[in-house]
Amino acid sequence: MNGILRWIAACMLAGLCQTVAIGAQPASGSAAALYSQHCAACHGPDRLGGMGPALLPESLERLRSAELATVLREGRAATQMPGFAGQLGDTELNDLAAWLRTGPANSPQWAAADIRASHVVYHAADSLPARPTFNADPANLFLVVEAGSHHISVLDGDRLEPIHRFRTRFALHGGPKFSQDGRYVFMASRDGWVSKYDLWNLTFTAEIRVGLNTRNVAVSDDGKWVLAGNTLPQTLVLLRADDLSLVRIIDVRGRDGQASRVSAVYDAAPRHSFIAALKDIAEVWEIPYAGAGADAVSELKRIALDDVLDDFYFDQSYAHILGASRDGGGQVVDLTQGRKVADLALSGMPHLGSGITWVRDGHEVMASPNLKQGNISVIDMQSWRTVATVATNGPGFFLRSHENTPYAWADAMMSPKRDTLQLIDKQTLAVVGSVTPSPGHTAAHVEFTRDGRYALVSLMERDGAIVVYDACTLREVKRIPMDKPIGKYNVFNKTTRSSGTSH
């Protein structure tokens, strides 16, 4: 069965290829009627998704108004999404767009029965050859997420050439997570699908829909468990890593019963536990998994905080997390002691989840970009003091480096200088160079080959590319065409938890 037929079969097995019943009356209101007539067959009468993605406010929150209008008017290239400019007028399209931004009268639910009904296994565990089917170093592969057409390209990091490309679920969110041997990749889409992909055999092995809007997934260091964090419904969902079958749903509520969306979930490998940051309550959760059996992950350690954490960063020992809230407040949490031990002197909106570390003057430091201000904060990891603030071209999202390069690469993708990356000397903290792959076009998210020799930059456009630079000379080596490559992930750097990339 080829990939397209397998994908359609999966949707049918999951009960998601929904159509509007003949004679059914659309909901009252012109926009609701337009949706029933033109959208429900693919996106589901309840807007929860089908052949197309879910169309709920949570699903569309990162899609700008102009982008949503363009999709409704012109459709999406290389997909089954048609444009409606020839059928609907501007007023109707505007009404439909506004209605899609409004939540349903009744909050949609996604319970255990729904999750289990969506589960599809394409290949049983250990049924595929335990060796790569290609001639390339499996530890020096990159996964390049192409958001333009919802694909991933598998890139050979030695030859700097693609060896495979495959379609993914709609709008992957949070970087793909690898098993420790680098063979399996776990991906989460914004509308709740978790997919397991065998990178050695270049095929999906299982999928399951854990929610209606999902933040990201974490994979346990022992390779047994996958934990997904949802914003809709407000749950954590534990899966078996071998086949993605459902193990447990954890209702996310504070001590006072208040429900919360999940900001992020990560694996704290040295601690053999998952860490979850919560968007609406001032707690961070540690969920141990070492030795877990049939009643997997039954414990829950709640750590009370001064403020909510929107995202966080582990120190290299995984004894502490550095977290920040949306208003810029930062705090250090000692996971062993189970309490906050320091405040961080930060401003703007630091993006600690994209921080990196290195050793400077005998001290380990951590550096974080800022989503609102044009600066990089450099923090001493012993005193927790901000030892320097490096001025940059503008607010940026990513900061990346490698153990074998003297530079940290910073973007300014939320500013007019979004086309330029600056290089910061990790010892002097001075900006010592810059690269501009294509003037006027967004350049961001650097990742290195496993040896640090080459730096790969994303040109984040529909007719974009991966631009490869010699990390020492800053000379452009080649360009590899890609469809809006929003991120790329090197197997070796991720599985060895390189200090120069996010974990």
C-alpha positions as CSV (number, residue, x, y, z in Angstrom):
1,M,0.0,0.0,0.0
2,N,1.5,3.3,-1.0
3,G,1.8,6.3,1.4
4,I,-1.3,8.1,0.2
5,L,-3.5,5.1,0.4
6,R,-2.1,4.2,3.8
7,W,-2.8,7.7,5.0
8,I,-6.4,7.6,3.7
9,A,-6.9,4.2,5.3
10,A,-5.7,5.5,8.6
11,C,-8.2,8.3,8.6
12,M,-11.0,5.9,7.8
13,L,-9.9,3.5,10.6
14,A,-9.8,6.4,13.0
15,G,-13.3,7.4,12.1
16,L,-12.2,10.8,11.0
17,C,-13.3,11.0,7.4
18,Q,-16.5,12.7,8.3
19,T,-19.2,14.1,6.0
20,V,-22.4,16.0,6.6
21,A,-25.4,13.7,6.7
22,I,-27.8,14.1,3.8
23,G,-30.7,16.3,4.9
24,A,-28.8,17.6,8.0
25,Q,-29.5,21.2,8.8
26,P,-26.5,23.5,9.2
27,A,-26.2,25.5,12.4
28,S,-27.9,28.8,12.4
29,G,-26.0,31.8,11.1
30,S,-24.6,32.5,7.7
31,A,-21.0,31.6,8.6
32,A,-22.0,28.4,10.2
33,A,-24.1,27.5,7.2
34,L,-21.1,28.3,4.9
35,Y,-18.9,26.0,7.0
36,S,-21.4,23.2,6.8
37,Q,-21.7,23.5,3.1
38,H,-18.1,24.0,2.1
39,C,-15.8,22.8,4.9
40,A,-17.4,20.1,7.1
41,A,-16.8,17.2,4.7
42,C,-13.0,17.6,5.1
43,H,-12.7,19.3,8.5
44,G,-15.6,17.5,10.3
45,P,-19.1,18.9,11.2
46,D,-17.8,19.6,14.7
47,R,-14.6,21.3,13.4
48,L,-12.4,18.6,15.1
49,G,-10.7,17.6,11.9
50,G,-11.0,14.8,9.3
51,M,-9.1,14.7,6.0
52,G,-8.2,18.3,6.8
53,P,-7.0,19.7,10.1
54,A,-9.1,20.9,13.0
55,L,-10.5,24.4,12.6
56,L,-10.8,25.6,16.2
57,P,-9.5,28.9,17.6
58,E,-6.7,27.0,19.3
59,S,-5.7,25.4,16.0
60,L,-5.6,28.7,14.2
61,E,-4.0,30.9,16.9
62,R,-0.6,31.1,15.2
63,L,-2.1,31.7,11.8
64,R,-2.3,35.4,11.1
65,S,-5.6,36.9,9.9
66,A,-4.1,37.7,6.5
67,E,-2.8,34.2,6.1
68,L,-6.2,32.7,7.1
69,A,-7.9,35.0,4.6
70,T,-5.5,33.9,1.8
71,V,-6.0,30.2,2.5
72,L,-9.8,30.6,2.3
73,R,-9.6,32.7,-0.8
74,E,-6.8,30.8,-2.7
75,G,-6.5,27.4,-1.0
76,R,-3.3,25.6,-0.2
77,A,-0.9,24.4,-2.8
78,A,0.0,20.7,-2.9
79,T,-3.0,19.9,-0.7
80,Q,-6.7,19.1,-1.2
81,M,-7.7,22.5,0.2
82,P,-9.5,24.5,-2.6
83,G,-9.8,28.2,-2.8
84,F,-13.3,29.7,-2.5
85,A,-12.7,33.1,-4.2
86,G,-14.8,32.0,-7.2
87,Q,-17.7,30.7,-5.0
88,L,-17.9,33.1,-2.1
89,G,-17.8,36.9,-1.9
90,D,-15.4,38.9,0.3
91,T,-18.1,39.5,2.9
92,E,-18.8,35.8,3.1
93,L,-15.1,34.9,3.4
94,N,-14.6,37.5,6.1
95,D,-17.6,36.2,8.0
96,L,-16.3,32.7,7.8
97,A,-12.8,33.6,8.9
98,A,-14.2,35.5,11.9
99,W,-16.5,32.6,12.8
100,L,-13.6,30.1,12.7
101,R,-11.8,32.3,15.3
102,T,-14.8,31.8,17.6
103,G,-15.0,28.8,19.9
104,P,-18.0,26.4,19.6
105,A,-20.9,27.0,22.0
106,N,-20.0,23.7,23.8
107,S,-16.3,23.1,24.6
108,P,-15.2,20.1,22.4
109,Q,-14.2,17.0,24.2
110,W,-11.6,14.3,23.4
111,A,-11.8,11.4,25.8
112,A,-10.1,8.0,26.2
113,A,-12.6,6.4,23.8
114,D,-11.8,9.0,21.1
115,I,-8.1,8.5,21.6
116,R,-8.3,4.8,21.3
117,A,-10.5,4.9,18.3
118,S,-8.0,7.0,16.5
119,H,-5.1,4.6,17.1
120,V,-3.5,3.1,14.0
121,V,-0.5,0.7,13.8
122,Y,1.1,0.5,10.4
123,H,4.0,-1.8,11.4
124,A,4.2,-3.9,14.6
125,A,7.0,-3.2,16.9
126,D,10.3,-4.9,15.8
127,S,8.7,-6.1,12.6
128,L,11.0,-4.0,10.4
129,P,14.8,-4.5,9.8
130,A,17.0,-3.2,12.6
131,R,19.4,-1.5,10.2
132,P,19.3,1.6,8.0
133,T,18.0,1.0,4.5
134,F,20.2,3.8,3.1
135,N,23.9,4.5,2.7
136,A,24.4,7.4,5.2
137,D,25.5,7.9,8.7
138,P,22.3,7.5,10.7
139,A,23.6,9.7,13.5
140,N,24.4,12.6,11.1
141,L,20.9,12.8,9.6
142,F,18.8,16.0,9.8
143,L,15.0,16.1,9.9
144,V,13.9,19.3,8.1
145,V,10.4,20.4,8.9
146,E,8.9,22.0,5.8
147,A,5.8,23.9,7.1
148,G,4.8,25.2,3.6
149,S,3.4,21.9,2.5
150,H,3.6,19.9,5.7
151,H,6.5,17.6,4.8
152,I,9.7,16.5,6.4
153,S,12.9,16.0,4.4
154,V,15.6,13.7,5.6
155,L,19.0,15.2,4.9
156,D,22.3,13.4,4.8
157,G,24.6,15.6,7.0
158,D,27.8,14.3,5.3
159,R,26.8,14.7,1.7
160,L,24.4,17.6,2.5
161,E,21.8,16.2,0.2
162,P,18.2,15.0,0.8
163,I,17.7,11.2,0.8
164,H,13.9,11.1,1.5
165,R,10.8,13.3,1.9
166,F,7.5,12.4,3.4
167,R,4.2,14.0,4.3
168,T,3.4,14.8,7.9
169,R,0.3,15.7,9.8
170,F,-0.8,19.3,9.7
171,A,1.5,21.9,11.4
172,L,4.0,20.0,13.5
173,H,4.7,21.7,16.8
174,G,7.7,21.4,19.1
175,G,10.8,19.8,17.7
176,P,10.7,16.1,16.8
177,K,12.0,13.8,19.6
178,F,14.3,10.9,19.0
179,S,14.8,7.6,20.7
180,Q,18.3,7.3,22.2
181,D,19.5,5.1,19.4
182,G,18.3,7.6,16.8
183,R,16.1,5.1,15.1
184,Y,12.6,6.4,16.0
185,V,11.2,9.9,15.7
186,F,8.1,11.0,17.6
187,M,6.2,14.1,16.2
188,A,3.2,16.0,17.4
189,S,0.9,18.1,15.3
190,R,-1.0,21.1,16.5
191,D,-4.3,19.3,16.1
192,G,-3.3,16.5,18.4
193,W,-1.8,13.7,16.3
194,V,1.2,11.9,17.6
195,S,3.2,10.0,15.0
196,K,6.0,7.5,15.3
197,Y,8.4,7.3,12.4
198,D,11.1,4.6,11.8
199,L,14.0,6.7,10.5
200,W,16.1,3.6,9.5
201,N,13.3,2.2,7.4
202,L,11.8,5.6,6.3
203,T,8.2,4.8,7.2
204,F,5.6,5.6,9.8
205,T,4.9,2.8,12.3
206,A,2.0,4.1,14.4
207,E,-0.2,7.2,15.0
208,I,-2.8,8.3,17.5
209,R,-4.7,11.5,18.2
210,V,-4.2,12.5,21.8
211,G,-6.1,15.8,21.8
212,L,-7.5,18.6,19.8
213,N,-4.6,21.0,20.3
214,T,-1.3,19.7,21.4
215,R,1.9,21.6,22.5
216,N,4.6,18.9,22.2
217,V,5.7,15.5,23.2
218,A,8.6,14.1,25.3
219,V,10.1,10.6,25.0
220,S,11.5,8.8,28.1
221,D,15.2,8.1,28.2
222,D,14.5,4.4,28.6
223,G,12.5,4.3,25.4
224,K,9.3,3.0,27.0
225,W,7.0,6.1,27.3
226,V,5.8,9.1,25.3
227,L,4.1,12.0,27.1
228,A,2.0,14.5,25.2
229,G,0.9,17.9,26.6
230,N,-2.4,19.4,25.5
231,T,-4.0,22.8,25.6
232,L,-7.3,21.3,24.5
233,P,-8.5,19.4,26.4
234,Q,-6.3,20.3,29.4
235,T,-4.6,17.0,29.8
236,L,-1.3,15.1,29.7
237,V,-1.5,11.8,27.8
238,L,0.8,8.9,28.4
239,L,1.5,6.5,25.6
240,R,3.6,3.3,25.2
241,A,6.5,4.2,22.9
242,D,6.5,0.8,21.1
243,D,3.0,1.2,19.5
244,L,1.7,4.6,20.8
245,S,-1.2,2.8,22.6
246,L,-2.9,4.8,25.3
247,V,-1.8,4.1,28.9
248,R,-3.2,7.0,31.0
249,I,-4.8,10.4,30.8
250,I,-3.7,12.9,33.5
251,D,-6.2,15.7,34.1
252,V,-4.2,18.9,34.6
253,R,-5.4,20.7,37.6
254,G,-3.8,22.6,40.4
255,R,-4.1,21.9,44.1
256,D,-7.2,24.2,44.2
257,G,-8.8,22.3,41.3
258,Q,-8.1,25.0,38.7
259,A,-7.6,23.5,35.2
260,S,-4.6,24.4,33.1
261,R,-3.3,24.2,29.6
262,V,0.2,22.6,29.3
263,S,3.0,25.0,28.2
264,A,5.6,22.3,27.5
265,V,6.7,18.8,28.4
266,Y,10.3,17.6,28.3
267,D,12.3,14.5,29.3
268,A,14.7,15.0,32.2
269,A,16.8,12.0,31.2
270,P,19.3,11.9,34.1
271,R,16.4,12.1,36.5
272,H,14.4,9.5,34.6
273,S,11.3,11.7,34.8
274,F,9.1,14.0,32.7
275,I,8.9,17.7,33.5
276,A,5.7,19.7,32.6
277,A,5.2,23.4,32.7
278,L,1.7,24.6,33.1
279,K,0.3,27.7,31.4
280,D,-2.5,28.7,33.8
281,I,-1.3,27.6,37.3
282,A,1.9,28.5,39.1
283,E,3.2,24.9,39.4
284,V,5.7,22.8,37.6
285,W,5.2,19.0,37.6
286,E,7.8,16.2,37.8
287,I,6.5,12.8,36.7
288,P,9.0,9.9,37.4
289,Y,9.0,6.9,35.1
290,A,11.9,4.8,36.2
291,G,10.8,1.2,36.9
292,A,7.2,2.0,35.9
293,G,5.2,-1.1,35.0
294,A,1.5,-1.7,34.2
295,D,0.5,1.3,36.3
296,A,3.0,3.4,34.5
297,V,3.9,6.8,35.9
298,S,1.6,6.9,38.8
299,E,3.4,9.4,40.9
300,L,3.2,13.2,40.5
301,K,5.5,15.7,42.3
302,R,4.0,19.3,42.3
303,I,6.4,22.2,42.8
304,A,4.8,25.5,43.7
305,L,6.1,28.6,41.9
306,D,5.7,32.4,42.2
307,D,4.4,32.6,38.6
308,V,3.5,30.4,35.7
309,L,6.2,29.2,33.4
310,D,5.6,29.6,29.7
311,D,8.7,27.6,28.8
312,F,11.9,26.5,30.5
313,Y,15.4,25.3,30.1
314,F,17.4,22.6,31.9
315,D,20.9,23.1,33.1
316,Q,23.3,20.5,31.8
317,S,23.0,18.4,35.0
318,Y,19.2,18.5,34.8
319,A,19.2,19.5,38.5
320,H,17.6,22.9,37.8
321,I,15.2,24.4,35.4
322,L,15.3,28.1,34.3
323,G,11.8,29.3,33.5
324,A,10.2,32.5,32.4
325,S,6.6,33.7,32.2
326,R,5.0,35.7,29.4
327,D,5.6,39.0,31.3
328,G,9.4,38.3,31.4
329,G,9.7,37.2,35.0
330,G,12.3,34.5,35.5
331,Q,12.9,31.9,38.2
332,V,15.3,29.0,38.9
333,V,13.8,25.8,40.3
334,D,15.8,23.2,42.1
335,L,14.1,19.9,41.1
336,T,15.6,17.9,43.9
337,Q,14.6,20.3,46.6
338,G,11.3,20.9,44.9
339,R,11.3,24.7,45.2
340,K,12.3,27.9,43.6
341,V,15.9,28.9,44.6
342,A,16.6,32.1,42.7
343,D,15.0,34.8,40.6
344,L,16.4,35.8,37.2
345,A,17.0,39.4,36.3
346,L,15.3,39.4,32.9
347,S,13.1,41.7,30.9
348,G,11.0,41.7,27.8
349,M,10.0,38.1,26.9
350,P,13.1,35.8,27.2
351,H,12.8,32.6,25.2
352,L,14.6,30.3,27.7
353,G,13.4,27.2,25.9
354,S,15.7,28.1,23.1
355,G,18.7,28.8,25.3
356,I,22.2,27.3,25.1
357,T,25.1,26.8,27.4
358,W,28.9,26.9,27.2
359,V,31.9,27.4,29.5
360,R,33.3,31.0,29.7
361,D,36.2,32.0,32.0
362,G,35.8,28.7,33.8
363,H,32.1,29.3,34.5
364,E,29.2,27.7,32.8
365,V,26.9,30.3,31.3
366,M,23.5,30.1,29.7
367,A,22.3,32.5,27.0
368,S,18.8,33.2,25.9
369,P,17.2,35.1,23.0
370,N,14.3,37.6,23.6
371,L,11.0,37.7,21.8
372,K,10.4,41.3,22.6
373,Q,13.8,43.0,22.9
374,G,16.9,43.0,20.7
375,N,19.2,41.4,23.2
376,I,20.7,38.2,24.4
377,S,20.8,37.6,28.2
378,V,23.9,35.7,29.5
379,I,23.4,34.1,32.9
380,D,26.0,32.6,35.2
381,M,24.8,29.1,36.1
382,Q,26.2,29.1,39.6
383,S,25.2,32.5,40.9
384,W,22.2,32.8,38.6
385,R,23.2,36.5,37.9
386,T,22.9,38.0,34.5
387,V,26.5,38.7,33.6
388,A,26.0,40.4,30.3
389,T,23.3,41.6,27.9
390,V,24.4,41.5,24.3
391,A,22.6,43.9,22.0
392,T,21.4,42.4,18.7
393,N,19.6,43.6,15.6
394,G,16.2,42.9,17.1
395,P,13.9,40.4,18.9
396,G,14.8,36.9,17.9
397,F,13.5,33.4,18.5
398,F,16.5,31.0,18.3
399,L,20.1,30.9,19.5
400,R,22.3,28.0,18.5
401,S,25.9,26.9,18.8
402,H,28.0,23.7,18.9
403,E,30.8,22.5,21.2
404,N,33.3,22.8,18.3
405,T,32.6,26.4,17.3
406,P,33.5,29.6,19.1
407,Y,30.3,31.4,18.0
408,A,26.7,31.5,19.0
409,W,24.3,32.3,16.1
410,A,21.4,34.6,16.8
411,D,18.5,35.5,14.6
412,A,16.3,38.6,14.7
413,M,13.2,37.1,13.0
414,M,10.7,39.4,14.8
415,S,12.3,42.5,13.5
416,P,13.0,44.4,10.3
417,K,16.4,42.7,10.3
418,R,14.8,39.3,10.1
419,D,17.0,38.4,7.1
420,T,20.3,38.6,9.0
421,L,21.9,36.3,11.6
422,Q,24.6,37.6,13.9
423,L,27.5,35.7,15.3
424,I,28.5,36.3,18.9
425,D,32.0,35.3,20.2
426,K,31.2,33.0,23.2
427,Q,34.2,34.3,25.2
428,T,34.3,38.0,24.5
429,L,30.4,38.2,24.0
430,A,31.0,40.6,21.2
431,V,29.1,40.4,17.9
432,V,31.9,39.5,15.5
433,G,30.1,38.8,12.2
434,S,26.9,38.3,10.4
435,V,25.3,36.4,7.4
436,T,22.4,37.5,5.2
437,P,21.4,34.5,3.1
438,S,18.7,36.4,1.0
439,P,18.1,40.1,1.7
440,G,14.5,40.7,2.7
441,H,13.7,37.1,3.5
442,T,13.5,35.5,7.0
443,A,16.6,33.6,8.1
444,A,16.6,31.7,11.4
445,H,17.0,28.4,13.3
446,V,20.6,27.3,12.9
447,E,21.6,23.7,13.4
448,F,25.1,22.1,13.0
449,T,26.4,18.9,11.6
450,R,27.4,16.4,14.3
451,D,31.1,17.6,14.1
452,G,30.2,21.3,14.1
453,R,31.9,21.9,10.7
454,Y,28.8,23.2,8.9
455,A,26.0,25.5,10.1
456,L,22.6,25.0,8.4
457,V,20.3,28.0,8.3
458,S,16.6,28.0,7.4
459,L,15.4,30.4,4.8
460,M,11.8,30.4,6.0
461,E,9.9,31.1,2.8
462,R,7.6,29.1,0.6
463,D,10.4,29.1,-2.0
464,G,13.0,28.8,0.8
465,A,16.0,26.7,1.3
466,I,18.5,25.3,3.7
467,V,21.6,27.5,3.4
468,V,24.8,25.7,4.4
469,Y,27.7,27.7,5.8
470,D,31.2,26.7,6.7
471,A,31.0,27.4,10.4
472,C,34.6,28.6,10.6
473,T,35.0,30.8,7.5
474,L,31.3,31.7,7.2
475,R,31.5,31.0,3.5
476,E,28.2,29.8,1.9
477,V,28.7,26.2,0.8
478,K,25.4,25.3,-0.9
479,R,21.7,25.8,-0.9
480,I,19.1,23.0,-0.7
481,P,15.6,24.1,-1.9
482,M,12.9,23.6,0.7
483,D,9.3,24.7,1.3
484,K,9.3,27.0,4.3
485,P,11.8,25.0,6.4
486,I,11.0,26.2,9.9
487,G,13.4,23.9,11.7
488,K,16.0,21.2,11.3
489,Y,17.1,18.6,13.8
490,N,20.4,16.7,13.8
491,V,20.1,13.2,15.3
492,F,23.5,13.2,17.0
493,N,23.2,16.6,18.5
494,K,19.8,15.8,19.9
495,T,20.4,12.4,21.2
496,T,23.7,13.4,22.9
497,R,22.0,16.5,24.3
498,S,24.5,19.0,22.8
499,S,24.9,22.1,24.9
500,G,24.5,24.2,21.7
501,T,20.9,23.2,20.9
502,S,17.6,22.9,22.6
503,H,16.7,19.6,24.3
